[in-house]
Amino acid sequence: MSANVIKDAKLYLGSRNLTADIMAVAVNYSSEILDKTTLGDETRNKVGGLKGVTCNAEMLFNSATSEGYMFDRINAAGEPVTIGANSGVAGAVAYLFKAAVASYGPGASVGELLKLSFDAEASDSDLVRGNILHVAAGAVASGSSTPQNLGAISSVQQLYATLHAIAASAGDTLDIIIESDTLVGFTSPVTRATFTQIAGGVTAGEWLTPVAGPITDTWWRISWTIAGASPSFDFIVTMGIQE
């Protein structure tokens, strides 16, 4: 079995890439186990109950970048969260969910670096295990991502996706769609979902409304359209397929 050393995982919350300040991050996926043992049973009889998702992170206190943003997120539900596995490049495993930030805690002992811890819990979503579709830094022109074979969507599954638009130039626009096809060459792409336009220099995070199956196409990519006089956009899109 190969070992995995955590040294370049990614963490995105809403419109922010928190990776540069993160020192530790963990995702916890759990289920309540309920006891339904009745008279006459000779052993305990258990059944799975409600599921829960939490993300715990410890980061450097950085008032110039992430600290104020985290403070403002308290009690804000519906924030898209993406945790990328090592490297965080296109194709890498990612975990995504829609969250409410539950706690914010700066602190340190004397002589130590000031740190900030926070916890986020799932808000009206399950944990989705998916893949990073594309990461863009300083995108100035329209384009499409490298196709990935992520599989078909059955009649009981849905397509889930997140967008984190981290930087956006004022006066310019960014439109992103998710496409599928039966072939890697995308000779007949079909638009499966459309994110809200990024415009006016306003960054944003979006949890896409799930798209129901069945979809028999197995190849997936995003395409984006950039317009404006002097555009530049940083963004990441992730996608997962599950019930």
Buried (B, 14 or more C-beta within 10 A) or exposed (E): EEEEEEEEBBBBBBBBBBBEBBEEBEBEBEEEEEEEEEEEEEEEEEEEEEEBBBBBBBBBBBEEBBBEBBBEBEEEEBBBBBBBBBBBEBEBBBBBBBBBBBEBEBEEEEEEEEBBBBBBBBBEBBBBBBBBBBBBEEBBEEEBBEBBEBEBBBEEBBBBBBBBBBBBBEEBBBBBBBBBBBEEEBEEBEEBBEBEBBBEEEBBBBBBEBBEBEBEBBBBBBBBEBEBEEBBBBBBBBBBBBE
